[in-house]
Amino acid sequence: MKQSQDDQMTDKSQDNLRQAALDYHEFPKPGKLEIRATKPLANGRDLARAYSPGVAEACVEIKNDADTARKYTSRGNLVAVVSNGTAVLGLGNIGALASKPVMEGKAVLFKKFANIDCFDIEVNEPDPEKLADIVCALEPTFGAINLEDIKAPDCFIVEKICRERMNIPVFHDDQHGTAIVVGAAATNALHVADKKFEDIKVVSTGGGAAGIACLNMLLKLGVKRENVWLCDIAGLVYEGREAEMTPQKAEYAQKSDLRTLDDVIEGADLFLGLSGPNVLKPEMVAKMADRPAIFALANPTPEILPDDARAVKPDAIIATGRSDFPNQVNNVLCFPFIFRGALDVGATEINDEMKIACVQGIAELARATTSAEAAAAYQGEKLKFGADYLIPKPFDPRLMGVVATSVAKAAMETGVAKTPLADIDEYKRKLDGSVFKSAMLMRPVFEAARSASRRIVFAEGEDERVLRATQAVLEETTETPILIGRPDVIASRCERAGLKIRPGDDFEVVNPENDPRYYEYWSTYHELLERRGVTPDSAKAIMRTNTTAIGAIMVHRGEADSLICGTFGQYLWHLNYVQQILGRDTLHPVGALSMMILEDGPLFIADTHVHPEPTPEQIAEAVTGAARHVRRFGLKPNIALCSHSQFGNLDIDSGRRMRAALEILDSQPRDFCYEGEMHIDSALDAELRSRIFPHSRMQGTANVLVFANSDAASGVRNILKMKGSGLEVGPILMGMGNKAHIVTPSITARGLLNVSAIAGTPVSHYS
């Protein structure tokens, strides 16, 4: 029979996906992992410290005190993913070697989501007791063990032996990781359905490791054992049954004459499927209780497809193991963060209290407002708590701080933490700082901003990034946000984005189409600019349509303290209105300063936007302004005036202007370090600079680069952002007394939050 065109296209698509997956694993180098050194090894001195004779000192310290291994080796941040390949994903017993891509992938997830180093270890050993012996022998190397893809009931044996003999956390993710995420999803499903664990009837299919662990977790959360009905390939697990039984299944044996899933499903509040495709039939779903939770977690085909379940139970709350349906039960929500918390307090085990803390942390995070980063990673999805959003998305960066902190706290409270934390709140801030690259550097700015409650007006109030930033401003600062935009549009977009905030209730809205202050605004604008060709009619039009001008007028009139604009449009267009309205008395734009957060720390770039070809006087002003603003971040300014000319070696325009700026700066005492003119490499390499210009006044590496034209400054800024993985804070508009900041269209919601903190700092803190 000739294959249909649709079938041929499907086969081709599957072939393309298969090849893409294989290419991903092969190129640019085979596999998904590599080992990198954390210390330099560039000369004989480094070699003597890294190996003989210096390494002996670390060895002796560890021999005298085993706990110092966390201090002198990577053990405290090193996890082993161990498998014998007997139960790999949906592939079954494929053997240790064939399981290696999966274990490498698990190691990558540890690193990506929790910055935990990981070795994958595949072992050709089917005997569970011998496998446990091998794992136990690895204890000196690792801070924790993640058992993976070991068939049931062998996995129970291996984990039990290892937990009893090892003094480090041992965690079988297939069991407990799945159980934790199911526990979090079930917690929130019952919250949505207005039910309680102690009242519900649970029917489960699948008596393997994950299924049993999930039932055990549900009992810990309050489900009554007599309300749990476990079915497997042989039907209901009942007292006296002999076929397909294990000690773990026997714990859930019911004293009943019922025998099949169809017999026991009536009135069930929660179906938990960890079995196989199409096990749960629509007619069975019809018998379930009102507002049932259906967790059909078999992969790739669930026990029932969501559409089939909702056809008979429209109010069903459904989770699957697939990413193409809402509520994917994915272990990555759990295992990186439970290990992070356990490792950071030197836990000797992962106990029930730590697991429940993990459940609660994940569940609570889903009920909070969705992060802007998660929304950006899952564009088009409605991430609002409810039946279709029970658990957070894996790329929600808040998981690290919330879950790992909950786990660490539980470990300390239960006495299994060998190195308890002195300050749990500071620990969470540190974790957040490792995820949100700007968090630690922005702390001094946020702390200064909290000393005064300033009113920040956002010109583009209908932009979703602005709305998310507004939510964060209200949650994390003492500032008062004011949004310019149409109230109905803002309200609908808040609802669509899953935000709790609402115009009028949580923040003020200025509606350009209908605001009672319209006459006052346009007449003020006309008064300021009537001798620059602005007529009453043009003033009226601008105050109806130009939100940047409206925001600037509000600041001018004292109705707001600072304006943030520029989420769309060209920088200099916005600057024109800011300068027209707010550039008075001693205020004028000095330059735009961007802080680029790089792997080895921050680097400030100026002037990126304001002056295309600054004069020496403007360059000197930019240098002075940059020094002032760098101090806001708790840093000591070290400023390099950059040019293609280096210490006078070229008679070119940029060199001449830089040298003239240097003379202006030298004309009076300065309380910061600056030097120039020089190449960028000389600015960033102190050793190179000392060879070229031994008597330089600058010591160490420059942390501020000031350029002779905006093309160069903006180019460096964009290269660092796109190719150097730099995170930009700013740009900060210098010289305007913190009355206005103009961002760029690429800014994120967190970037807007950072700029609002900068805008929220009183001038007295940095002037």
SULRAKA-V672790 format. One record per residue. N is the residue number from 1. RES is the residue in one letter. OMEGA is omega as a letter, one per 30 degrees, with the letter a starting at -180 (999 if undefined). Layout:
[[N | RES | OMEGA] [N | RES | OMEGA]]
//
This chain:
[[1 | M | a] [2 | K | a] [3 | Q | a] [4 | S | l] [5 | Q | l] [6 | D | l] [7 | D | l] [8 | Q | l] [9 | M | l] [10 | T | l] [11 | D | l] [12 | K | l] [13 | S | l] [14 | Q | l] [15 | D | l] [16 | N | l] [17 | L | l] [18 | R | a] [19 | Q | l] [20 | A | l] [21 | A | l] [22 | L | l] [23 | D | l] [24 | Y | a] [25 | H | a] [26 | E | a] [27 | F | f] [28 | P | l] [29 | K | a] [30 | P | l] [31 | G | a] [32 | K | a] [33 | L | l] [34 | E | l] [35 | I | l] [36 | R | l] [37 | A | l] [38 | T | a] [39 | K | l] [40 | P | l] [41 | L | a] [42 | A | a] [43 | N | a] [44 | G | l] [45 | R | l] [46 | D | a] [47 | L | a] [48 | A | l] [49 | R | a] [50 | A | a] [51 | Y | a] [52 | S | g] [53 | P | a] [54 | G | a] [55 | V | a] [56 | A | a] [57 | E | l] [58 | A | l] [59 | C | a] [60 | V | l] [61 | E | a] [62 | I | l] [63 | K | a] [64 | N | a] [65 | D | a] [66 | A | a] [67 | D | l] [68 | T | l] [69 | A | l] [70 | R | a] [71 | K | a] [72 | Y | l] [73 | T | a] [74 | S | a] [75 | R | a] [76 | G | l] [77 | N | a] [78 | L | a] [79 | V | l] [80 | A | l] [81 | V | a] [82 | V | l] [83 | S | l] [84 | N | l] [85 | G | a] [86 | T | l] [87 | A | a] [88 | V | l] [89 | L | l] [90 | G | a] [91 | L | l] [92 | G | a] [93 | N | a] [94 | I | l] [95 | G | a] [96 | A | a] [97 | L | a] [98 | A | l] [99 | S | a] [100 | K | l] [101 | P | l] [102 | V | a] [103 | M | l] [104 | E | l] [105 | G | l] [106 | K | l] [107 | A | l] [108 | V | l] [109 | L | l] [110 | F | a] [111 | K | a] [112 | K | a] [113 | F | a] [114 | A | l] [115 | N | l] [116 | I | l] [117 | D | a] [118 | C | l] [119 | F | l] [120 | D | a] [121 | I | l] [122 | E | a] [123 | V | l] [124 | N | l] [125 | E | a] [126 | P | a] [127 | D | a] [128 | P | a] [129 | E | l] [130 | K | l] [131 | L | l] [132 | A | l] [133 | D | a] [134 | I | a] [135 | V | a] [136 | C | a] [137 | A | a] [138 | L | a] [139 | E | a] [140 | P | a] [141 | T | a] [142 | F | l] [143 | G | l] [144 | A | a] [145 | I | l] [146 | N | l] [147 | L | a] [148 | E | l] [149 | D | l] [150 | I | a] [151 | K | l] [152 | A | g] [153 | P | a] [154 | D | a] [155 | C | l] [156 | F | a] [157 | I | a] [158 | V | a] [159 | E | a] [160 | K | a] [161 | I | a] [162 | C | l] [163 | R | a] [164 | E | a] [165 | R | a] [166 | M | a] [167 | N | l] [168 | I | a] [169 | P | l] [170 | V | a] [171 | F | l] [172 | H | a] [173 | D | l] [174 | D | l] [175 | Q | a] [176 | H | l] [177 | G | l] [178 | T | a] [179 | A | a] [180 | I | a] [181 | V | l] [182 | V | l] [183 | G | l] [184 | A | l] [185 | A | l] [186 | A | l] [187 | T | a] [188 | N | l] [189 | A | l] [190 | L | l] [191 | H | l] [192 | V | a] [193 | A | a] [194 | D | l] [195 | K | a] [196 | K | a] [197 | F | a] [198 | E | a] [199 | D | a] [200 | I | l] [201 | K | a] [202 | V | l] [203 | V | a] [204 | S | l] [205 | T | l] [206 | G | a] [207 | G | l] [208 | G | a] [209 | A | a] [210 | A | a] [211 | G | l] [212 | I | a] [213 | A | l] [214 | C | l] [215 | L | l] [216 | N | l] [217 | M | l] [218 | L | l] [219 | L | l] [220 | K | l] [221 | L | l] [222 | G | l] [223 | V | l] [224 | K | a] [225 | R | a] [226 | E | l] [227 | N | a] [228 | V | a] [229 | W | a] [230 | L | l] [231 | C | l] [232 | D | a] [233 | I | l] [234 | A | l] [235 | G | a] [236 | L | l] [237 | V | a] [238 | Y | a] [239 | E | a] [240 | G | l] [241 | R | a] [242 | E | a] [243 | A | l] [244 | E | a] [245 | M | l] [246 | T | l] [247 | P | a] [248 | Q | l] [249 | K | a] [250 | A | l] [251 | E | a] [252 | Y | a] [253 | A | l] [254 | Q | l] [255 | K | a] [256 | S | l] [257 | D | l] [258 | L | a] [259 | R | a] [260 | T | l] [261 | L | l] [262 | D | l] [263 | D | a] [264 | V | a] [265 | I | a] [266 | E | l] [267 | G | a] [268 | A | l] [269 | D | a] [270 | L | l] [271 | F | l] [272 | L | a] [273 | G | l] [274 | L | a] [275 | S | a] [276 | G | a] [277 | P | l] [278 | N | l] [279 | V | a] [280 | L | a] [281 | K | l] [282 | P | a] [283 | E | l] [284 | M | l] [285 | V | a] [286 | A | a] [287 | K | a] [288 | M | a] [289 | A | l] [290 | D | l] [291 | R | a] [292 | P | l] [293 | A | a] [294 | I | l] [295 | F | a] [296 | A | a] [297 | L | l] [298 | A | l] [299 | N | f] [300 | P | a] [301 | T | a] [302 | P | a] [303 | E | l] [304 | I | l] [305 | L | a] [306 | P | a] [307 | D | l] [308 | D | l] [309 | A | a] [310 | R | l] [311 | A | a] [312 | V | l] [313 | K | a] [314 | P | a] [315 | D | a] [316 | A | l] [317 | I | a] [318 | I | l] [319 | A | l] [320 | T | l] [321 | G | a] [322 | R | a] [323 | S | a] [324 | D | l] [325 | F | l] [326 | P | l] [327 | N | l] [328 | Q | l] [329 | V | a] [330 | N | a] [331 | N | a] [332 | V | l] [333 | L | a] [334 | C | a] [335 | F | l] [336 | P | a] [337 | F | l] [338 | I | l] [339 | F | l] [340 | R | a] [341 | G | a] [342 | A | a] [343 | L | a] [344 | D | l] [345 | V | a] [346 | G | a] [347 | A | l] [348 | T | l] [349 | E | l] [350 | I | a] [351 | N | a] [352 | D | a] [353 | E | l] [354 | M | l] [355 | K | l] [356 | I | l] [357 | A | l] [358 | C | l] [359 | V | a] [360 | Q | l] [361 | G | l] [362 | I | a] [363 | A | a] [364 | E | a] [365 | L | l] [366 | A | a] [367 | R | l] [368 | A | l] [369 | T | l] [370 | T | l] [371 | S | l] [372 | A | a] [373 | E | l] [374 | A | l] [375 | A | l] [376 | A | a] [377 | A | a] [378 | Y | a] [379 | Q | l] [380 | G | l] [381 | E | l] [382 | K | a] [383 | L | l] [384 | K | a] [385 | F | a] [386 | G | a] [387 | A | a] [388 | D | l] [389 | Y | a] [390 | L | a] [391 | I | a] [392 | P | l] [393 | K | a] [394 | P | a] [395 | F | l] [396 | D | a] [397 | P | l] [398 | R | a] [399 | L | a] [400 | M | a] [401 | G | a] [402 | V | a] [403 | V | a] [404 | A | l] [405 | T | l] [406 | S | a] [407 | V | l] [408 | A | l] [409 | K | l] [410 | A | l] [411 | A | l] [412 | M | a] [413 | E | a] [414 | T | l] [415 | G | l] [416 | V | a] [417 | A | l] [418 | K | l] [419 | T | a] [420 | P | a] [421 | L | l] [422 | A | a] [423 | D | a] [424 | I | l] [425 | D | l] [426 | E | l] [427 | Y | l] [428 | K | l] [429 | R | l] [430 | K | l] [431 | L | l] [432 | D | l] [433 | G | l] [434 | S | l] [435 | V | l] [436 | F | a] [437 | K | a] [438 | S | a] [439 | A | a] [440 | M | a] [441 | L | a] [442 | M | a] [443 | R | l] [444 | P | a] [445 | V | l] [446 | F | l] [447 | E | l] [448 | A | a] [449 | A | a] [450 | R | a] [451 | S | l] [452 | A | l] [453 | S | a] [454 | R | a] [455 | R | a] [456 | I | l] [457 | V | l] [458 | F | a] [459 | A | a] [460 | E | a] [461 | G | a] [462 | E | a] [463 | D | a] [464 | E | l] [465 | R | l] [466 | V | l] [467 | L | l] [468 | R | l] [469 | A | l] [470 | T | l] [471 | Q | a] [472 | A | l] [473 | V | a] [474 | L | a] [475 | E | a] [476 | E | a] [477 | T | l] [478 | T | a] [479 | E | l] [480 | T | l] [481 | P | l] [482 | I | a] [483 | L | l] [484 | I | a] [485 | G | l] [486 | R | a] [487 | P | a] [488 | D | l] [489 | V | l] [490 | I | a] [491 | A | a] [492 | S | l] [493 | R | l] [494 | C | l] [495 | E | a] [496 | R | a] [497 | A | l] [498 | G | a] [499 | L | a] [500 | K | a] [501 | I | l] [502 | R | l] [503 | P | a] [504 | G | l] [505 | D | a] [506 | D | a] [507 | F | l] [508 | E | l] [509 | V | l] [510 | V | a] [511 | N | a] [512 | P | a] [513 | E | a] [514 | N | l] [515 | D | a] [516 | P | a] [517 | R | a] [518 | Y | a] [519 | Y | a] [520 | E | a] [521 | Y | a] [522 | W | l] [523 | S | l] [524 | T | a] [525 | Y | l] [526 | H | a] [527 | E | a] [528 | L | a] [529 | L | a] [530 | E | l] [531 | R | l] [532 | R | l] [533 | G | l] [534 | V | l] [535 | T | l] [536 | P | a] [537 | D | l] [538 | S | l] [539 | A | l] [540 | K | a] [541 | A | a] [542 | I | a] [543 | M | l] [544 | R | a] [545 | T | a] [546 | N | a] [547 | T | l] [548 | T | l] [549 | A | l] [550 | I | l] [551 | G | l] [552 | A | l] [553 | I | l] [554 | M | l] [555 | V | l] [556 | H | a] [557 | R | a] [558 | G | l] [559 | E | l] [560 | A | a] [561 | D | a] [562 | S | l] [563 | L | l] [564 | I | a] [565 | C | l] [566 | G | l] [567 | T | l] [568 | F | a] [569 | G | a] [570 | Q | a] [571 | Y | a] [572 | L | l] [573 | W | l] [574 | H | a] [575 | L | a] [576 | N | a] [577 | Y | l] [578 | V | a] [579 | Q | l] [580 | Q | a] [581 | I | a] [582 | L | a] [583 | G | a] [584 | R | a] [585 | D | a] [586 | T | a] [587 | L | l] [588 | H | a] [589 | P | l] [590 | V | a] [591 | G | l] [592 | A | a] [593 | L | l] [594 | S | l] [595 | M | l] [596 | M | l] [597 | I | a] [598 | L | a] [599 | E | a] [600 | D | l] [601 | G | a] [602 | P | l] [603 | L | a] [604 | F | a] [605 | I | l] [606 | A | f] [607 | D | a] [608 | T | a] [609 | H | a] [610 | V | a] [611 | H | l] [612 | P | l] [613 | E | a] [614 | P | l] [615 | T | l] [616 | P | l] [617 | E | l] [618 | Q | l] [619 | I | l] [620 | A | l] [621 | E | l] [622 | A | l] [623 | V | a] [624 | T | l] [625 | G | l] [626 | A | l] [627 | A | a] [628 | R | a] [629 | H | l] [630 | V | l] [631 | R | l] [632 | R | a] [633 | F | l] [634 | G | a] [635 | L | l] [636 | K | a] [637 | P | l] [638 | N | a] [639 | I | l] [640 | A | l] [641 | L | a] [642 | C | l] [643 | S | l] [644 | H | l] [645 | S | a] [646 | Q | l] [647 | F | l] [648 | G | a] [649 | N | l] [650 | L | l] [651 | D | l] [652 | I | a] [653 | D | a] [654 | S | l] [655 | G | a] [656 | R | a] [657 | R | l] [658 | M | l] [659 | R | l] [660 | A | l] [661 | A | l] [662 | L | l] [663 | E | l] [664 | I | l] [665 | L | a] [666 | D | a] [667 | S | l] [668 | Q | a] [669 | P | l] [670 | R | a] [671 | D | l] [672 | F | a] [673 | C | l] [674 | Y | a] [675 | E | l] [676 | G | f] [677 | E | a] [678 | M | l] [679 | H | l] [680 | I | a] [681 | D | l] [682 | S | l] [683 | A | a] [684 | L | a] [685 | D | a] [686 | A | a] [687 | E | l] [688 | L | a] [689 | R | a] [690 | S | l] [691 | R | a] [692 | I | a] [693 | F | a] [694 | P | a] [695 | H | l] [696 | S | l] [697 | R | a] [698 | M | l] [699 | Q | l] [700 | G | a] [701 | T | l] [702 | A | l] [703 | N | l] [704 | V | l] [705 | L | l] [706 | V | a] [707 | F | a] [708 | A | l] [709 | N | a] [710 | S | l] [711 | D | a] [712 | A | a] [713 | A | a] [714 | S | l] [715 | G | l] [716 | V | l] [717 | R | a] [718 | N | l] [719 | I | l] [720 | L | a] [721 | K | a] [722 | M | a] [723 | K | a] [724 | G | a] [725 | S | l] [726 | G | l] [727 | L | a] [728 | E | l] [729 | V | a] [730 | G | g] [731 | P | l] [732 | I | l] [733 | L | a] [734 | M | l] [735 | G | a] [736 | M | l] [737 | G | l] [738 | N | l] [739 | K | a] [740 | A | l] [741 | H | a] [742 | I | l] [743 | V | l] [744 | T | a] [745 | P | a] [746 | S | a] [747 | I | l] [748 | T | l] [749 | A | l] [750 | R | l] [751 | G | l] [752 | L | l] [753 | L | l] [754 | N | l] [755 | V | l] [756 | S | l] [757 | A | l] [758 | I | l] [759 | A | a] [760 | G | l] [761 | T | l] [762 | P | a] [763 | V | a] [764 | S | a] [765 | H | a] [766 | Y | a] [767 | S | 999]]
//
